[in-house]
Amino acid sequence: MPIGAFASLAGDTMTMKCIVVSPDGTRAARAEVFGPADRAADIGVEAAERLLAAGADEILEALR
């Protein structure tokens, strides 16, 4: 399943980039979220919510 996530730190700021892609590559949902590193869990939740809003749930549902 084509799913990716990458987190990086610059000082006290964490950036998380995520993507969900359909197996044939025709659809993709992307999210990029940044914020204080000490709120990493919140950044992860926000990234997941943005992915869902961008259609990741439809991409994943098609795989079931």
HTML snippet that shows the backbone in 3Dmol.js (N, CA, C, O; Angstrom):
<script src="https://3Dmol.org/build/3Dmol-min.js"></script>
<div id="view" style="width:600px;height:400px;position:relative"></div>
<script>
const pdb = `
ATOM      1  N   MET A   1       0.849  -1.167   0.000  1.00  0.00           N
ATOM      2  CA  MET A   1       0.000   0.000   0.000  1.00  0.00           C
ATOM      3  C   MET A   1       0.897   1.233   0.000  1.00  0.00           C
ATOM      4  O   MET A   1       1.747   1.362   0.881  1.00  0.00           O
ATOM      5  N   PRO A   2       0.736   2.125  -0.944  1.00  0.00           N
ATOM      6  CA  PRO A   2       1.574   3.312  -1.041  1.00  0.00           C
ATOM      7  C   PRO A   2       1.166   4.393  -0.032  1.00  0.00           C
ATOM      8  O   PRO A   2       0.304   5.229  -0.303  1.00  0.00           O
ATOM      9  N   ILE A   3       1.803   4.350   1.121  1.00  0.00           N
ATOM     10  CA  ILE A   3       1.583   5.340   2.173  1.00  0.00           C
ATOM     11  C   ILE A   3       2.949   5.770   2.662  1.00  0.00           C
ATOM     12  O   ILE A   3       3.831   4.936   2.862  1.00  0.00           O
ATOM     13  N   GLY A   4       3.131   7.070   2.856  1.00  0.00           N
ATOM     14  CA  GLY A   4       4.411   7.548   3.336  1.00  0.00           C
ATOM     15  C   GLY A   4       4.247   8.684   4.321  1.00  0.00           C
ATOM     16  O   GLY A   4       3.272   9.434   4.275  1.00  0.00           O
ATOM     17  N   ALA A   5       5.216   8.798   5.210  1.00  0.00           N
ATOM     18  CA  ALA A   5       5.250   9.902   6.162  1.00  0.00           C
ATOM     19  C   ALA A   5       6.706  10.216   6.470  1.00  0.00           C
ATOM     20  O   ALA A   5       7.543   9.321   6.580  1.00  0.00           O
ATOM     21  N   PHE A   6       6.989  11.501   6.606  1.00  0.00           N
ATOM     22  CA  PHE A   6       8.337  11.944   6.920  1.00  0.00           C
ATOM     23  C   PHE A   6       8.228  13.117   7.882  1.00  0.00           C
ATOM     24  O   PHE A   6       7.485  14.065   7.631  1.00  0.00           O
ATOM     25  N   ALA A   7       8.965  13.054   8.975  1.00  0.00           N
ATOM     26  CA  ALA A   7       8.989  14.143   9.950  1.00  0.00           C
ATOM     27  C   ALA A   7      10.416  14.647  10.080  1.00  0.00           C
ATOM     28  O   ALA A   7      11.369  13.869  10.073  1.00  0.00           O
ATOM     29  N   SER A   8      10.547  15.959  10.200  1.00  0.00           N
ATOM     30  CA  SER A   8      11.868  16.547  10.383  1.00  0.00           C
ATOM     31  C   SER A   8      11.792  17.640  11.449  1.00  0.00           C
ATOM     32  O   SER A   8      10.731  18.203  11.716  1.00  0.00           O
ATOM     33  N   LEU A   9      12.941  17.919  12.043  1.00  0.00           N
ATOM     34  CA  LEU A   9      13.048  18.958  13.064  1.00  0.00           C
ATOM     35  C   LEU A   9      13.972  20.055  12.583  1.00  0.00           C
ATOM     36  O   LEU A   9      15.025  19.793  12.003  1.00  0.00           O
ATOM     37  N   ALA A  10      13.565  21.287  12.832  1.00  0.00           N
ATOM     38  CA  ALA A  10      14.410  22.457  12.612  1.00  0.00           C
ATOM     39  C   ALA A  10      14.269  23.307  13.867  1.00  0.00           C
ATOM     40  O   ALA A  10      13.280  24.020  14.043  1.00  0.00           O
ATOM     41  N   GLY A  11      15.258  23.222  14.720  1.00  0.00           N
ATOM     42  CA  GLY A  11      15.135  23.891  16.013  1.00  0.00           C
ATOM     43  C   GLY A  11      14.045  23.217  16.818  1.00  0.00           C
ATOM     44  O   GLY A  11      14.084  22.007  17.038  1.00  0.00           O
ATOM     45  N   ASP A  12      13.076  23.997  17.258  1.00  0.00           N
ATOM     46  CA  ASP A  12      11.961  23.459  18.040  1.00  0.00           C
ATOM     47  C   ASP A  12      10.721  23.193  17.187  1.00  0.00           C
ATOM     48  O   ASP A  12       9.651  22.909  17.725  1.00  0.00           O
ATOM     49  N   THR A  13      10.855  23.281  15.868  1.00  0.00           N
ATOM     50  CA  THR A  13       9.709  23.103  14.969  1.00  0.00           C
ATOM     51  C   THR A  13       9.789  21.753  14.268  1.00  0.00           C
ATOM     52  O   THR A  13      10.812  21.391  13.687  1.00  0.00           O
ATOM     53  N   MET A  14       8.688  21.023  14.338  1.00  0.00           N
ATOM     54  CA  MET A  14       8.578  19.738  13.650  1.00  0.00           C
ATOM     55  C   MET A  14       7.711  19.933  12.415  1.00  0.00           C
ATOM     56  O   MET A  14       6.678  20.600  12.470  1.00  0.00           O
ATOM     57  N   THR A  15       8.135  19.350  11.308  1.00  0.00           N
ATOM     58  CA  THR A  15       7.348  19.341  10.077  1.00  0.00           C
ATOM     59  C   THR A  15       7.060  17.903   9.712  1.00  0.00           C
ATOM     60  O   THR A  15       7.964  17.067   9.702  1.00  0.00           O
ATOM     61  N   MET A  16       5.804  17.609   9.410  1.00  0.00           N
ATOM     62  CA  MET A  16       5.411  16.263   8.994  1.00  0.00           C
ATOM     63  C   MET A  16       4.769  16.341   7.621  1.00  0.00           C
ATOM     64  O   MET A  16       3.829  17.104   7.400  1.00  0.00           O
ATOM     65  N   LYS A  17       5.294  15.532   6.695  1.00  0.00           N
ATOM     66  CA  LYS A  17       4.742  15.425   5.352  1.00  0.00           C
ATOM     67  C   LYS A  17       4.238  14.006   5.174  1.00  0.00           C
ATOM     68  O   LYS A  17       4.941  13.046   5.489  1.00  0.00           O
ATOM     69  N   CYS A  18       3.004  13.871   4.663  1.00  0.00           N
ATOM     70  CA  CYS A  18       2.377  12.548   4.519  1.00  0.00           C
ATOM     71  C   CYS A  18       1.718  12.446   3.143  1.00  0.00           C
ATOM     72  O   CYS A  18       1.333  13.446   2.537  1.00  0.00           O
ATOM     73  N   ILE A  19       1.603  11.208   2.678  1.00  0.00           N
ATOM     74  CA  ILE A  19       0.943  10.966   1.396  1.00  0.00           C
ATOM     75  C   ILE A  19       0.300   9.577   1.400  1.00  0.00           C
ATOM     76  O   ILE A  19       0.837   8.632   1.977  1.00  0.00           O
ATOM     77  N   VAL A  20      -0.847   9.475   0.752  1.00  0.00           N
ATOM     78  CA  VAL A  20      -1.517   8.203   0.475  1.00  0.00           C
ATOM     79  C   VAL A  20      -1.810   8.213  -1.020  1.00  0.00           C
ATOM     80  O   VAL A  20      -2.431   9.148  -1.526  1.00  0.00           O
ATOM     81  N   VAL A  21      -1.362   7.173  -1.731  1.00  0.00           N
ATOM     82  CA  VAL A  21      -1.504   7.121  -3.187  1.00  0.00           C
ATOM     83  C   VAL A  21      -2.231   5.838  -3.573  1.00  0.00           C
ATOM     84  O   VAL A  21      -1.986   4.776  -3.001  1.00  0.00           O
ATOM     85  N   SER A  22      -3.120   5.950  -4.542  1.00  0.00           N
ATOM     86  CA  SER A  22      -3.793   4.748  -5.039  1.00  0.00           C
ATOM     87  C   SER A  22      -2.750   3.844  -5.690  1.00  0.00           C
ATOM     88  O   SER A  22      -1.741   4.335  -6.194  1.00  0.00           O
ATOM     89  N   PRO A  23      -2.980   2.526  -5.687  1.00  0.00           N
ATOM     90  CA  PRO A  23      -1.999   1.593  -6.263  1.00  0.00           C
ATOM     91  C   PRO A  23      -1.636   1.887  -7.722  1.00  0.00           C
ATOM     92  O   PRO A  23      -0.510   1.625  -8.145  1.00  0.00           O
ATOM     93  N   ASP A  24      -2.582   2.428  -8.488  1.00  0.00           N
ATOM     94  CA  ASP A  24      -2.279   2.724  -9.890  1.00  0.00           C
ATOM     95  C   ASP A  24      -1.686   4.127 -10.074  1.00  0.00           C
ATOM     96  O   ASP A  24      -1.347   4.517 -11.191  1.00  0.00           O
ATOM     97  N   GLY A  25      -1.564   4.872  -8.988  1.00  0.00           N
ATOM     98  CA  GLY A  25      -0.927   6.184  -9.036  1.00  0.00           C
ATOM     99  C   GLY A  25      -1.787   7.319  -9.557  1.00  0.00           C
ATOM    100  O   GLY A  25      -1.290   8.429  -9.748  1.00  0.00           O
ATOM    101  N   THR A  26      -3.063   7.065  -9.788  1.00  0.00           N
ATOM    102  CA  THR A  26      -3.915   8.096 -10.366  1.00  0.00           C
ATOM    103  C   THR A  26      -4.493   9.068  -9.337  1.00  0.00           C
ATOM    104  O   THR A  26      -4.920  10.165  -9.697  1.00  0.00           O
ATOM    105  N   ARG A  27      -4.510   8.681  -8.073  1.00  0.00           N
ATOM    106  CA  ARG A  27      -5.066   9.544  -7.020  1.00  0.00           C
ATOM    107  C   ARG A  27      -4.076   9.632  -5.878  1.00  0.00           C
ATOM    108  O   ARG A  27      -3.395   8.660  -5.548  1.00  0.00           O
ATOM    109  N   ALA A  28      -4.005  10.815  -5.276  1.00  0.00           N
ATOM    110  CA  ALA A  28      -3.124  10.998  -4.130  1.00  0.00           C
ATOM    111  C   ALA A  28      -3.730  12.010  -3.170  1.00  0.00           C
ATOM    112  O   ALA A  28      -4.371  12.975  -3.586  1.00  0.00           O
ATOM    113  N   ALA A  29      -3.520  11.776  -1.893  1.00  0.00           N
ATOM    114  CA  ALA A  29      -3.898  12.713  -0.842  1.00  0.00           C
ATOM    115  C   ALA A  29      -2.611  13.074  -0.111  1.00  0.00           C
ATOM    116  O   ALA A  29      -1.846  12.195   0.287  1.00  0.00           O
ATOM    117  N   ARG A  30      -2.379  14.367   0.062  1.00  0.00           N
ATOM    118  CA  ARG A  30      -1.149  14.834   0.695  1.00  0.00           C
ATOM    119  C   ARG A  30      -1.476  15.755   1.860  1.00  0.00           C
ATOM    120  O   ARG A  30      -2.521  16.405   1.880  1.00  0.00           O
ATOM    121  N   ALA A  31      -0.569  15.802   2.826  1.00  0.00           N
ATOM    122  CA  ALA A  31      -0.706  16.725   3.955  1.00  0.00           C
ATOM    123  C   ALA A  31       0.678  17.149   4.402  1.00  0.00           C
ATOM    124  O   ALA A  31       1.619  16.355   4.399  1.00  0.00           O
ATOM    125  N   GLU A  32       0.790  18.397   4.783  1.00  0.00           N
ATOM    126  CA  GLU A  32       2.017  18.910   5.388  1.00  0.00           C
ATOM    127  C   GLU A  32       1.603  19.780   6.574  1.00  0.00           C
ATOM    128  O   GLU A  32       0.827  20.725   6.423  1.00  0.00           O
ATOM    129  N   VAL A  33       2.127  19.452   7.746  1.00  0.00           N
ATOM    130  CA  VAL A  33       1.760  20.143   8.977  1.00  0.00           C
ATOM    131  C   VAL A  33       3.037  20.467   9.743  1.00  0.00           C
ATOM    132  O   VAL A  33       3.970  19.664   9.770  1.00  0.00           O
ATOM    133  N   PHE A  34       3.078  21.630  10.358  1.00  0.00           N
ATOM    134  CA  PHE A  34       4.231  21.958  11.192  1.00  0.00           C
ATOM    135  C   PHE A  34       3.755  22.624  12.473  1.00  0.00           C
ATOM    136  O   PHE A  34       2.660  23.183  12.540  1.00  0.00           O
ATOM    137  N   GLY A  35       4.604  22.550  13.481  1.00  0.00           N
ATOM    138  CA  GLY A  35       4.295  23.149  14.765  1.00  0.00           C
ATOM    139  C   GLY A  35       5.386  22.823  15.770  1.00  0.00           C
ATOM    140  O   GLY A  35       6.410  22.239  15.416  1.00  0.00           O
ATOM    141  N   PRO A  36       5.167  23.199  17.015  1.00  0.00           N
ATOM    142  CA  PRO A  36       6.165  22.948  18.056  1.00  0.00           C
ATOM    143  C   PRO A  36       6.430  21.450  18.213  1.00  0.00           C
ATOM    144  O   PRO A  36       5.496  20.649  18.253  1.00  0.00           O
ATOM    145  N   ALA A  37       7.692  21.084  18.300  1.00  0.00           N
ATOM    146  CA  ALA A  37       8.069  19.668  18.409  1.00  0.00           C
ATOM    147  C   ALA A  37       7.470  19.000  19.637  1.00  0.00           C
ATOM    148  O   ALA A  37       7.228  17.793  19.626  1.00  0.00           O
ATOM    149  N   ASP A  38       7.230  19.760  20.687  1.00  0.00           N
ATOM    150  CA  ASP A  38       6.661  19.145  21.886  1.00  0.00           C
ATOM    151  C   ASP A  38       5.173  18.842  21.735  1.00  0.00           C
ATOM    152  O   ASP A  38       4.544  18.347  22.670  1.00  0.00           O
ATOM    153  N   ARG A  39       4.609  19.133  20.571  1.00  0.00           N
ATOM    154  CA  ARG A  39       3.211  18.795  20.269  1.00  0.00           C
ATOM    155  C   ARG A  39       3.149  17.820  19.099  1.00  0.00           C
ATOM    156  O   ARG A  39       2.247  17.893  18.265  1.00  0.00           O
ATOM    157  N   ALA A  40       4.112  16.909  19.047  1.00  0.00           N
ATOM    158  CA  ALA A  40       4.232  15.953  17.937  1.00  0.00           C
ATOM    159  C   ALA A  40       2.955  15.142  17.728  1.00  0.00           C
ATOM    160  O   ALA A  40       2.533  14.936  16.590  1.00  0.00           O
ATOM    161  N   ALA A  41       2.342  14.683  18.810  1.00  0.00           N
ATOM    162  CA  ALA A  41       1.114  13.882  18.676  1.00  0.00           C
ATOM    163  C   ALA A  41       0.005  14.701  18.019  1.00  0.00           C
ATOM    164  O   ALA A  41      -0.726  14.188  17.172  1.00  0.00           O
ATOM    165  N   ASP A  42      -0.122  15.963  18.403  1.00  0.00           N
ATOM    166  CA  ASP A  42      -1.142  16.826  17.806  1.00  0.00           C
ATOM    167  C   ASP A  42      -0.867  17.057  16.321  1.00  0.00           C
ATOM    168  O   ASP A  42      -1.793  17.107  15.512  1.00  0.00           O
ATOM    169  N   ILE A  43       0.402  17.196  15.972  1.00  0.00           N
ATOM    170  CA  ILE A  43       0.777  17.378  14.575  1.00  0.00           C
ATOM    171  C   ILE A  43       0.390  16.127  13.780  1.00  0.00           C
ATOM    172  O   ILE A  43      -0.124  16.233  12.666  1.00  0.00           O
ATOM    173  N   GLY A  44       0.634  14.955  14.346  1.00  0.00           N
ATOM    174  CA  GLY A  44       0.259  13.705  13.685  1.00  0.00           C
ATOM    175  C   GLY A  44      -1.235  13.591  13.482  1.00  0.00           C
ATOM    176  O   GLY A  44      -1.686  13.164  12.419  1.00  0.00           O
ATOM    177  N   VAL A  45      -2.005  13.963  14.479  1.00  0.00           N
ATOM    178  CA  VAL A  45      -3.466  13.916  14.363  1.00  0.00           C
ATOM    179  C   VAL A  45      -3.942  14.890  13.287  1.00  0.00           C
ATOM    180  O   VAL A  45      -4.797  14.551  12.470  1.00  0.00           O
ATOM    181  N   GLU A  46      -3.384  16.102  13.292  1.00  0.00           N
ATOM    182  CA  GLU A  46      -3.783  17.080  12.278  1.00  0.00           C
ATOM    183  C   GLU A  46      -3.427  16.599  10.873  1.00  0.00           C
ATOM    184  O   GLU A  46      -4.198  16.793   9.934  1.00  0.00           O
ATOM    185  N   ALA A  47      -2.264  15.973  10.729  1.00  0.00           N
ATOM    186  CA  ALA A  47      -1.873  15.436   9.422  1.00  0.00           C
ATOM    187  C   ALA A  47      -2.865  14.373   8.965  1.00  0.00           C
ATOM    188  O   ALA A  47      -3.272  14.363   7.803  1.00  0.00           O
ATOM    189  N   ALA A  48      -3.256  13.481   9.870  1.00  0.00           N
ATOM    190  CA  ALA A  48      -4.232  12.436   9.530  1.00  0.00           C
ATOM    191  C   ALA A  48      -5.566  13.052   9.131  1.00  0.00           C
ATOM    192  O   ALA A  48      -6.194  12.602   8.173  1.00  0.00           O
ATOM    193  N   GLU A  49      -6.002  14.071   9.852  1.00  0.00           N
ATOM    194  CA  GLU A  49      -7.266  14.722   9.519  1.00  0.00           C
ATOM    195  C   GLU A  49      -7.203  15.385   8.147  1.00  0.00           C
ATOM    196  O   GLU A  49      -8.165  15.339   7.381  1.00  0.00           O
ATOM    197  N   ARG A  50      -6.073  15.997   7.848  1.00  0.00           N
ATOM    198  CA  ARG A  50      -5.914  16.629   6.529  1.00  0.00           C
ATOM    199  C   ARG A  50      -5.889  15.590   5.414  1.00  0.00           C
ATOM    200  O   ARG A  50      -6.447  15.815   4.340  1.00  0.00           O
ATOM    201  N   LEU A  51      -5.242  14.451   5.668  1.00  0.00           N
ATOM    202  CA  LEU A  51      -5.240  13.375   4.671  1.00  0.00           C
ATOM    203  C   LEU A  51      -6.664  12.908   4.393  1.00  0.00           C
ATOM    204  O   LEU A  51      -7.052  12.734   3.238  1.00  0.00           O
ATOM    205  N   LEU A  52      -7.435  12.709   5.448  1.00  0.00           N
ATOM    206  CA  LEU A  52      -8.820  12.276   5.268  1.00  0.00           C
ATOM    207  C   LEU A  52      -9.618  13.313   4.500  1.00  0.00           C
ATOM    208  O   LEU A  52     -10.404  12.963   3.620  1.00  0.00           O
ATOM    209  N   ALA A  53      -9.424  14.588   4.824  1.00  0.00           N
ATOM    210  CA  ALA A  53     -10.135  15.657   4.115  1.00  0.00           C
ATOM    211  C   ALA A  53      -9.737  15.720   2.644  1.00  0.00           C
ATOM    212  O   ALA A  53     -10.516  16.171   1.804  1.00  0.00           O
ATOM    213  N   ALA A  54      -8.529  15.267   2.338  1.00  0.00           N
ATOM    214  CA  ALA A  54      -8.038  15.276   0.958  1.00  0.00           C
ATOM    215  C   ALA A  54      -8.417  14.010   0.190  1.00  0.00           C
ATOM    216  O   ALA A  54      -8.051  13.863  -0.976  1.00  0.00           O
ATOM    217  N   GLY A  55      -9.150  13.090   0.837  1.00  0.00           N
ATOM    218  CA  GLY A  55      -9.640  11.901   0.140  1.00  0.00           C
ATOM    219  C   GLY A  55      -8.896  10.611   0.418  1.00  0.00           C
ATOM    220  O   GLY A  55      -9.124   9.615  -0.268  1.00  0.00           O
ATOM    221  N   ALA A  56      -8.011  10.599   1.409  1.00  0.00           N
ATOM    222  CA  ALA A  56      -7.273   9.367   1.721  1.00  0.00           C
ATOM    223  C   ALA A  56      -8.205   8.229   2.090  1.00  0.00           C
ATOM    224  O   ALA A  56      -7.935   7.075   1.757  1.00  0.00           O
ATOM    225  N   ASP A  57      -9.306   8.539   2.780  1.00  0.00           N
ATOM    226  CA  ASP A  57     -10.230   7.483   3.182  1.00  0.00           C
ATOM    227  C   ASP A  57     -10.838   6.799   1.962  1.00  0.00           C
ATOM    228  O   ASP A  57     -11.053   5.587   1.985  1.00  0.00           O
ATOM    229  N   GLU A  58     -11.118   7.541   0.909  1.00  0.00           N
ATOM    230  CA  GLU A  58     -11.669   6.940  -0.312  1.00  0.00           C
ATOM    231  C   GLU A  58     -10.631   6.074  -1.014  1.00  0.00           C
ATOM    232  O   GLU A  58     -10.958   5.018  -1.555  1.00  0.00           O
ATOM    233  N   ILE A  59      -9.391   6.522  -1.004  1.00  0.00           N
ATOM    234  CA  ILE A  59      -8.318   5.737  -1.623  1.00  0.00           C
ATOM    235  C   ILE A  59      -8.159   4.423  -0.863  1.00  0.00           C
ATOM    236  O   ILE A  59      -8.069   3.361  -1.479  1.00  0.00           O
ATOM    237  N   LEU A  60      -8.125   4.482   0.457  1.00  0.00           N
ATOM    238  CA  LEU A  60      -7.943   3.289   1.272  1.00  0.00           C
ATOM    239  C   LEU A  60      -9.159   2.368   1.201  1.00  0.00           C
ATOM    240  O   LEU A  60      -9.007   1.146   1.192  1.00  0.00           O
ATOM    241  N   GLU A  61     -10.348   2.932   1.150  1.00  0.00           N
ATOM    242  CA  GLU A  61     -11.570   2.113   1.069  1.00  0.00           C
ATOM    243  C   GLU A  61     -11.590   1.309  -0.222  1.00  0.00           C
ATOM    244  O   GLU A  61     -12.067   0.174  -0.231  1.00  0.00           O
ATOM    245  N   ALA A  62     -11.086   1.871  -1.301  1.00  0.00           N
ATOM    246  CA  ALA A  62     -11.070   1.166  -2.583  1.00  0.00           C
ATOM    247  C   ALA A  62     -10.174  -0.068  -2.536  1.00  0.00           C
ATOM    248  O   ALA A  62     -10.308  -0.956  -3.378  1.00  0.00           O
ATOM    249  N   LEU A  63      -9.275  -0.139  -1.579  1.00  0.00           N
ATOM    250  CA  LEU A  63      -8.380  -1.295  -1.458  1.00  0.00           C
ATOM    251  C   LEU A  63      -9.018  -2.458  -0.709  1.00  0.00           C
ATOM    252  O   LEU A  63      -8.505  -3.576  -0.755  1.00  0.00           O
ATOM    253  N   ARG A  64     -10.115  -2.212  -0.029  1.00  0.00           N
ATOM    254  CA  ARG A  64     -10.755  -3.268   0.774  1.00  0.00           C
ATOM    255  C   ARG A  64     -11.578  -4.183  -0.070  1.00  0.00           C
ATOM    256  O   ARG A  64     -12.183  -5.123   0.447  1.00  0.00           O
TER     257      ARG A  64
END
`;
const viewer = $3Dmol.createViewer("view");
viewer.addModel(pdb, "pdb");
viewer.setStyle({}, {cartoon: {color: "spectrum"}});
viewer.zoomTo();
viewer.render();
</script>
